[in-house]
Amino acid sequence: MPTLGAPSLADNPSLEPQSTATAPSARRKRTALEVLREIKQPKVAVMVALGFASGLPFLLTANTFGYWLRDYGTSLAAIGFISWVGFAYAFKVYWSPLVDRIDVPLLGRLGRRRGWILLCQILVAIGLLGMATVGTADGLAAIGAFALLTAFASATQDIAIDAWRIESASDADEVGLMTSAAQVGYRVALIITDALIIAAAARVGWGMSYVAMAVLMVLCMIATLFAAEPARAEVVLHQRLPLWTLRGLADAIAGPFIDFFAKHKVTGLLMLLMVALYRLPDFVMGPMYNPYYHDLGLSKDTVAWVRGSFGLVATFFGIAAAGLSALRLGFLPTLIAGLVLEGFGTAAFALLSINAGTTVFAAVMTLDAFAQSFAGVALVTYMSGLTSLGYTATQYAMLSSIYALLGKFLKGFSGIAVETLMPIYGLLGAYARAFVVTGLTAVPPLLLLLLLWRVQNFKR
């Protein structure tokens, strides 16, 4: 049960998310030990692997891609703008009804969720191989096009994997367990694509390193083949009207949103605004992290070693801490803690402009890895509980698009922001001030969370 006076999941179902399976009021709250015993389930192992598949392409079209471009002398402004290929993650809600309602030709025999996942994994592998093949020698247009294909396929894969994760859970606690499992795989993928690939690039070049990532994506297809299609979701989905009928099309497009606001009413707007702002501290300076390390003079091996050791351990601790906090304290306190950590973790990178020694770098990376994994689990678990069976893919895509949209837009200007500050503060001073200001973007969503908590207690 929640402690420290924190609101319980069952206190006010209009404000706290409910599982797509069983409402909290209809079941006994399981202990942390009981939930942990369920880690032995095969679907949890599959979820780790699918989480890895989801995380693998993300940085390869974002931060790591920026490192590659900076290595070849691309301007910070260009790196910032090309990061807009990541808008695919913010706009995925527009094609998510297709993932909810249509089976993929041929691959659809695997089931609706698995068919889409496998198709997208094939396209991601093709996109990564394309990036590796064309490189940067002939400008940014060709490699940018393959990066866009990779991001689009990855975003669509996320729609299907997120739906599979939520629909495969039997209740709210298991949603949290599956979310933590997904985050473990996701964060391991981020370590590989944000650390090991840098060490590999220093030895075999960026092209061969991206080929290796394409091979890993092919291996992820094995997990898709071993996954079991969520049977109860299949029943609900196939009871919906066909997409090619007028009523079916209207339900596919408008139904998820009508259902969401019917459940949460006006408070739903407050929830959506909070979700939209929650990850700004993480997103806004995203394209500048690796160029920052480059301009600090940190070697690729140092960056890879710190991320793969301190960063990896801190990531696992962050995931475990967030899962335990959500189970024992409730969703809103966990979201608040994650946001505070996120703000401090981002602002701490300013310290490297003063001292970029290995010890300080390791400390900053440890704090940031813990903060980002904690905040990530907190938000994903919260959003997962806001979905309804039958609209899972579209509703979760709506929520994840909302939390990505503003950050993805603003990060495109991160390079210009640093270059604008350079004449006044110098290169490293410009980076430092940009990171501090980005850390302060945690304040508005923090105020919204406190307001949500107050509204919830008033409703009680």
C-alpha positions as CSV (number, residue, x, y, z in Angstrom):
1,M,0.0,0.0,0.0
2,P,1.2,3.6,-0.6
3,T,3.0,5.2,2.3
4,L,4.0,8.7,3.4
5,G,0.5,10.0,2.8
6,A,0.8,9.5,-1.0
7,P,-2.4,9.0,-2.9
8,S,-3.1,5.4,-3.8
9,L,-3.9,4.2,-7.3
10,A,-7.4,3.4,-6.1
11,D,-8.1,6.7,-4.4
12,N,-9.4,8.5,-7.4
13,P,-9.6,6.5,-10.7
14,S,-10.3,9.7,-12.7
15,L,-6.9,11.0,-12.0
16,E,-4.6,8.0,-11.5
17,P,-4.3,5.6,-14.5
18,Q,-6.1,2.3,-14.5
19,S,-4.9,-0.9,-16.2
20,T,-6.4,-2.0,-19.4
21,A,-7.1,-5.3,-17.6
22,T,-8.4,-5.0,-14.1
23,A,-9.4,-1.9,-12.1
24,P,-7.4,-1.6,-8.8
25,S,-10.6,-1.5,-6.7
26,A,-11.5,-5.0,-8.0
27,R,-8.4,-6.8,-6.8
28,R,-6.0,-7.2,-4.0
29,K,-2.9,-5.1,-4.2
30,R,0.1,-7.5,-4.6
31,T,3.3,-7.1,-2.7
32,A,6.6,-6.2,-4.3
33,L,7.8,-9.7,-3.7
34,E,4.8,-11.2,-5.4
35,V,5.3,-9.0,-8.4
36,L,9.0,-9.8,-8.6
37,R,8.3,-13.5,-8.6
38,E,6.5,-13.0,-12.0
39,I,9.9,-12.0,-13.6
40,K,10.2,-15.8,-14.4
41,Q,7.4,-15.5,-16.9
42,P,8.5,-16.0,-20.6
43,K,6.7,-12.9,-21.7
44,V,8.9,-10.8,-19.4
45,A,12.0,-12.1,-21.1
46,V,10.4,-11.4,-24.5
47,M,9.5,-7.9,-23.2
48,V,13.2,-7.2,-22.4
49,A,14.2,-8.2,-26.0
50,L,11.4,-6.2,-27.6
51,G,12.4,-3.2,-25.4
52,F,16.0,-3.6,-26.8
53,A,14.6,-3.6,-30.3
54,S,12.6,-0.4,-29.5
55,G,15.7,1.3,-28.1
56,L,18.3,0.3,-30.7
57,P,17.4,2.7,-33.5
58,F,16.6,5.7,-31.3
59,L,20.0,7.3,-30.8
60,L,21.3,6.1,-34.2
61,T,19.1,8.8,-35.7
62,A,19.7,11.3,-32.9
63,N,22.6,11.8,-30.5
64,T,24.9,9.2,-31.9
65,F,24.1,10.3,-35.4
66,G,25.1,13.8,-34.3
67,Y,28.5,12.5,-33.0
68,W,29.1,10.9,-36.4
69,L,28.2,14.2,-38.2
70,R,30.4,16.3,-35.8
71,D,33.3,13.9,-36.4
72,Y,33.1,14.9,-40.1
73,G,32.9,18.6,-39.4
74,T,29.1,19.2,-39.7
75,S,28.0,22.4,-38.1
76,L,26.1,22.4,-34.8
77,A,23.1,24.2,-36.5
78,A,22.9,21.4,-39.2
79,I,23.2,18.7,-36.6
80,G,20.3,20.3,-34.7
81,F,18.1,20.6,-37.7
82,I,18.7,17.1,-39.0
83,S,17.7,15.8,-35.6
84,W,14.1,16.7,-36.7
85,V,14.0,13.3,-38.4
86,G,12.9,12.3,-34.8
87,F,9.6,14.1,-35.4
88,A,8.5,10.6,-36.6
89,Y,8.2,9.7,-33.0
90,A,6.1,12.8,-32.3
91,F,3.8,12.3,-35.3
92,K,3.2,8.6,-35.0
93,V,-0.3,9.1,-33.5
94,Y,-1.5,10.0,-37.0
95,W,-0.9,6.5,-38.4
96,S,-1.4,4.6,-35.1
97,P,-5.0,3.8,-36.0
98,L,-3.7,1.7,-38.9
99,V,-1.6,-0.3,-36.5
100,D,-4.7,-0.8,-34.3
101,R,-7.0,-1.8,-37.1
102,I,-5.1,-3.4,-40.0
103,D,-3.2,-6.6,-40.3
104,V,0.1,-6.5,-42.2
105,P,-0.2,-8.4,-45.5
106,L,1.6,-11.8,-45.3
107,L,3.2,-11.1,-41.9
108,G,-0.3,-10.6,-40.5
109,R,-0.6,-14.3,-40.0
110,L,1.7,-13.8,-37.0
111,G,-1.0,-11.6,-35.4
112,R,-1.7,-7.9,-35.7
113,R,0.9,-6.8,-33.1
114,R,3.7,-9.2,-34.1
115,G,3.1,-8.6,-37.8
116,W,3.7,-4.9,-37.5
117,I,6.6,-5.3,-35.2
118,L,8.4,-7.7,-37.6
119,L,7.7,-5.5,-40.6
120,C,9.2,-2.4,-38.8
121,Q,12.3,-4.3,-37.7
122,I,13.0,-5.3,-41.3
123,L,12.6,-1.6,-42.4
124,V,14.9,-0.4,-39.5
125,A,17.6,-2.8,-40.6
126,I,17.3,-1.6,-44.2
127,G,17.5,2.1,-43.0
128,L,20.6,1.5,-40.9
129,L,22.3,-0.4,-43.7
130,G,21.5,2.5,-46.0
131,M,23.0,5.0,-43.6
132,A,26.1,2.9,-43.4
133,T,26.4,2.6,-47.1
134,V,25.9,6.2,-48.3
135,G,27.8,7.9,-45.3
136,T,28.4,11.6,-45.3
137,A,30.7,11.9,-48.4
138,D,28.0,13.2,-50.7
139,G,26.3,15.6,-48.3
140,L,23.5,15.1,-45.8
141,A,20.5,14.5,-48.1
142,A,21.0,10.8,-48.8
143,I,22.0,9.8,-45.3
144,G,19.3,12.0,-43.9
145,A,16.7,10.2,-46.1
146,F,17.8,6.8,-44.7
147,A,17.8,8.3,-41.2
148,L,14.2,9.4,-41.7
149,L,13.2,5.8,-42.9
150,T,14.9,4.4,-39.8
151,A,13.1,6.8,-37.5
152,F,9.7,6.3,-39.2
153,A,10.0,2.5,-39.0
154,S,11.2,2.7,-35.4
155,A,8.4,5.0,-34.4
156,T,5.9,2.6,-35.9
157,Q,7.6,-0.4,-34.2
158,D,7.1,1.5,-30.9
159,I,3.4,1.8,-31.5
160,A,3.0,-2.0,-31.9
161,I,5.5,-2.9,-29.1
162,D,3.8,-0.5,-26.6
163,A,0.4,-2.0,-27.4
164,W,1.8,-5.5,-27.0
165,R,3.4,-4.6,-23.7
166,I,0.1,-3.2,-22.2
167,E,-2.2,-5.8,-23.7
168,S,0.0,-8.7,-22.5
169,A,-0.2,-7.5,-18.9
170,S,-3.0,-9.0,-16.8
171,D,-3.4,-6.1,-14.3
172,A,-1.9,-2.8,-13.3
173,D,1.0,-4.2,-11.3
174,E,2.0,-6.4,-14.2
175,V,1.9,-3.3,-16.5
176,G,4.5,-1.9,-14.2
177,L,6.5,-5.1,-14.3
178,M,6.4,-5.3,-18.1
179,T,7.3,-1.6,-18.4
180,S,10.3,-2.1,-16.2
181,A,11.3,-5.1,-18.3
182,A,10.9,-3.0,-21.5
183,Q,13.0,-0.3,-19.9
184,V,15.8,-2.7,-19.1
185,G,16.0,-3.8,-22.7
186,Y,15.6,-0.2,-24.0
187,R,18.3,1.2,-21.7
188,V,20.8,-1.6,-22.6
189,A,20.2,-0.7,-26.3
190,L,20.9,2.9,-25.5
191,I,24.2,2.0,-23.8
192,I,25.2,0.0,-26.9
193,T,24.2,2.8,-29.3
194,D,25.5,5.6,-27.1
195,A,28.7,4.0,-25.8
196,L,29.9,0.8,-27.4
197,I,29.3,2.1,-30.9
198,I,31.5,5.1,-30.2
199,A,34.4,2.8,-29.2
200,A,33.7,0.7,-32.3
201,A,33.6,3.8,-34.5
202,A,37.1,4.8,-33.2
203,R,38.4,1.4,-34.5
204,V,36.4,0.3,-37.5
205,G,34.6,3.5,-38.5
206,W,31.0,4.7,-38.3
207,G,29.9,2.8,-41.4
208,M,30.8,-0.6,-40.1
209,S,29.5,0.3,-36.7
210,Y,26.1,1.0,-38.2
211,V,26.2,-2.3,-40.1
212,A,26.7,-4.1,-36.8
213,M,23.6,-2.3,-35.4
214,A,21.6,-3.5,-38.4
215,V,22.7,-7.0,-37.6
216,L,21.5,-6.6,-34.0
217,M,18.1,-5.5,-35.3
218,V,17.9,-8.6,-37.4
219,L,18.6,-10.7,-34.2
220,C,15.8,-8.8,-32.5
221,M,13.4,-10.4,-34.9
222,I,13.8,-13.7,-33.1
223,A,12.1,-12.2,-30.0
224,T,9.2,-11.2,-32.2
225,L,8.8,-14.7,-33.5
226,F,8.8,-16.0,-29.9
227,A,6.3,-13.5,-28.6
228,A,2.7,-14.6,-28.0
229,E,0.0,-12.4,-29.5
230,P,-2.2,-10.9,-26.8
231,A,-5.3,-13.1,-27.2
232,R,-7.8,-10.9,-25.2
233,A,-6.8,-7.8,-27.2
234,E,-7.2,-9.7,-30.5
235,V,-10.9,-10.5,-29.5
236,V,-11.7,-6.9,-28.8
237,L,-9.9,-5.5,-31.9
238,H,-11.6,-7.9,-34.2
239,Q,-15.0,-6.9,-32.8
240,R,-14.4,-3.3,-34.0
241,L,-16.1,-2.2,-37.2
242,P,-13.9,-2.6,-40.3
243,L,-11.7,0.4,-41.0
244,W,-13.0,0.8,-44.6
245,T,-16.6,1.5,-43.3
246,L,-17.5,5.1,-42.4
247,R,-18.4,4.3,-38.8
248,G,-15.3,2.1,-38.5
249,L,-13.0,4.9,-39.8
250,A,-14.6,7.4,-37.5
251,D,-14.2,5.1,-34.5
252,A,-10.6,4.4,-35.3
253,I,-9.7,8.1,-35.6
254,A,-12.0,9.7,-33.0
255,G,-12.9,6.8,-30.7
256,P,-9.6,6.7,-28.8
257,F,-9.8,10.4,-28.0
258,I,-13.5,10.3,-27.1
259,D,-12.8,7.4,-24.8
260,F,-9.9,9.2,-23.1
261,F,-11.8,12.3,-22.3
262,A,-14.9,10.4,-21.3
263,K,-12.8,8.7,-18.7
264,H,-10.7,11.6,-17.4
265,K,-12.9,14.6,-18.4
266,V,-11.4,18.1,-17.9
267,T,-8.6,16.7,-15.8
268,G,-7.4,14.9,-18.9
269,L,-6.2,18.2,-20.3
270,L,-4.1,18.8,-17.3
271,M,-2.6,15.3,-17.6
272,L,-1.8,15.9,-21.3
273,L,-0.1,19.2,-20.6
274,M,2.0,17.6,-17.9
275,V,2.9,14.8,-20.2
276,A,3.9,17.2,-23.0
277,L,6.4,19.0,-20.7
278,Y,7.7,16.1,-18.6
279,R,10.7,15.1,-20.7
280,L,11.8,18.6,-21.8
281,P,15.0,18.4,-19.6
282,D,16.0,15.3,-21.4
283,F,15.0,16.2,-25.0
284,V,15.9,19.8,-25.6
285,M,19.7,19.5,-25.5
286,G,19.7,15.9,-26.9
287,P,21.6,16.6,-30.2
288,M,24.3,18.5,-28.3
289,Y,25.5,15.9,-25.8
290,N,27.9,14.1,-28.1
291,P,29.2,17.2,-29.9
292,Y,29.8,18.6,-26.3
293,Y,31.9,15.6,-25.4
294,H,33.8,16.0,-28.8
295,D,34.4,19.7,-28.1
296,L,35.5,19.0,-24.5
297,G,38.2,16.8,-25.9
298,L,37.0,13.6,-24.3
299,S,38.2,10.5,-26.2
300,K,35.7,8.1,-27.7
301,D,37.1,5.4,-25.4
302,T,36.5,7.5,-22.3
303,V,32.9,8.3,-23.2
304,A,32.3,4.6,-24.1
305,W,33.9,3.3,-20.9
306,V,32.0,5.7,-18.5
307,R,28.7,5.1,-20.2
308,G,29.2,1.3,-20.4
309,S,30.2,1.0,-16.7
310,F,28.9,3.8,-14.4
311,G,26.1,4.7,-16.8
312,L,24.9,1.1,-17.1
313,V,24.8,0.4,-13.4
314,A,23.1,3.7,-12.7
315,T,20.5,2.9,-15.3
316,F,19.5,-0.4,-13.7
317,F,19.3,1.2,-10.3
318,G,17.1,3.9,-11.7
319,I,14.7,1.4,-13.3
320,A,14.5,-0.6,-10.1
321,A,14.0,2.4,-7.9
322,A,11.3,3.9,-10.1
323,G,9.4,0.5,-10.3
324,L,9.6,0.2,-6.5
325,S,8.6,3.8,-5.9
326,A,5.5,3.5,-8.2
327,L,4.5,0.3,-6.4
328,R,4.9,1.6,-2.9
329,L,4.4,5.4,-3.1
330,G,2.1,5.8,-6.1
331,F,2.4,7.3,-9.6
332,L,2.3,11.0,-8.8
333,P,5.1,11.0,-6.1
334,T,7.2,8.9,-8.5
335,L,6.7,11.3,-11.3
336,I,7.6,14.2,-9.1
337,A,10.8,12.5,-7.9
338,G,11.7,11.7,-11.5
339,L,11.2,15.2,-12.7
340,V,13.4,16.7,-9.9
341,L,16.1,14.2,-10.7
342,E,15.8,14.9,-14.4
343,G,16.3,18.6,-14.0
344,F,19.3,18.3,-11.8
345,G,20.8,15.6,-14.0
346,T,20.7,17.8,-17.1
347,A,21.9,20.9,-15.4
348,A,24.9,19.0,-14.0
349,F,26.5,18.7,-17.4
350,A,27.4,22.4,-17.0
351,L,30.1,21.3,-14.5
352,L,32.0,19.6,-17.3
353,S,32.8,23.0,-18.8
354,I,34.8,23.7,-15.6
355,N,36.3,20.3,-15.0
356,A,36.1,17.6,-17.7
357,G,38.2,15.1,-15.8
358,T,37.2,11.4,-15.8
359,T,36.0,11.5,-12.2
360,V,33.7,14.5,-12.7
361,F,32.5,13.1,-16.0
362,A,31.7,9.7,-14.4
363,A,29.8,11.4,-11.6
364,V,27.7,13.6,-14.0
365,M,27.0,10.6,-16.2
366,T,26.0,8.4,-13.2
367,L,23.5,11.1,-12.0
368,D,22.1,11.6,-15.5
369,A,21.7,7.9,-16.2
370,F,19.9,7.3,-13.0
371,A,17.7,10.3,-13.4
372,Q,16.7,9.5,-17.0
373,S,15.9,5.9,-16.4
374,F,13.9,6.7,-13.3
375,A,11.9,9.4,-15.0
376,G,11.4,7.2,-18.1
377,V,9.9,4.3,-16.1
378,A,7.8,6.7,-14.1
379,L,6.3,8.4,-17.2
380,V,5.8,5.2,-19.3
381,T,4.1,3.4,-16.4
382,Y,1.8,6.3,-15.8
383,M,0.9,6.7,-19.5
384,S,0.4,2.9,-19.9
385,G,-2.3,3.0,-17.3
386,L,-4.2,5.7,-19.1
387,T,-5.1,3.5,-22.1
388,S,-8.2,1.4,-22.8
389,L,-8.3,-2.1,-24.3
390,G,-9.2,-1.8,-28.0
391,Y,-7.6,1.6,-28.4
392,T,-4.3,0.7,-26.8
393,A,-2.0,1.5,-29.7
394,T,-3.7,4.8,-30.7
395,Q,-4.1,6.1,-27.1
396,Y,-0.5,5.3,-26.1
397,A,0.8,6.7,-29.4
398,M,-1.2,9.9,-28.6
399,L,0.3,10.2,-25.2
400,S,3.9,9.4,-26.3
401,S,3.5,11.7,-29.3
402,I,2.4,14.5,-27.0
403,Y,5.4,14.0,-24.7
404,A,7.8,14.0,-27.6
405,L,6.4,16.7,-29.8
406,L,7.5,19.9,-28.1
407,G,10.9,18.5,-27.0
408,K,11.6,17.2,-30.6
409,F,10.8,20.6,-32.0
410,L,12.9,22.6,-29.5
411,K,15.9,20.3,-29.8
412,G,16.2,21.3,-33.4
413,F,17.3,24.8,-32.2
414,S,19.8,23.5,-29.7
415,G,22.7,24.0,-32.0
416,I,21.7,27.5,-32.9
417,A,21.2,28.3,-29.2
418,V,24.8,27.2,-28.4
419,E,26.3,29.0,-31.4
420,T,24.3,32.2,-30.5
421,L,25.8,32.2,-27.0
422,M,29.4,31.4,-28.1
423,P,30.4,35.0,-28.9
424,I,29.5,36.0,-25.4
425,Y,30.5,33.1,-23.2
426,G,32.8,31.1,-25.5
427,L,32.1,27.5,-26.7
428,L,32.2,25.7,-23.4
429,G,30.5,28.5,-21.5
430,A,27.7,28.5,-24.1
431,Y,27.2,24.7,-23.7
432,A,27.1,25.2,-19.9
433,R,24.4,27.9,-19.9
434,A,22.3,25.9,-22.4
435,F,22.4,22.9,-20.1
436,V,21.4,24.9,-17.0
437,V,18.5,26.6,-18.8
438,T,17.3,23.2,-20.1
439,G,17.4,21.8,-16.6
440,L,15.1,24.6,-15.5
441,T,12.5,23.4,-17.9
442,A,11.6,20.8,-15.2
443,V,9.9,23.6,-13.2
444,P,6.6,24.0,-15.3
445,P,5.7,20.3,-15.3
446,L,6.6,20.0,-11.7
447,L,4.0,22.7,-10.9
448,L,1.5,20.8,-13.0
449,L,2.2,17.6,-11.1
450,L,1.7,19.4,-7.7
451,L,-1.6,20.8,-9.1
452,L,-2.7,17.3,-10.1
453,W,-1.9,16.0,-6.7
454,R,-3.9,18.8,-5.1
455,V,-6.9,18.2,-7.4
456,Q,-6.8,14.5,-6.5
457,N,-6.7,15.1,-2.8
458,F,-9.6,17.6,-3.2
459,K,-11.6,15.0,-5.0
460,R,-11.1,12.6,-2.2
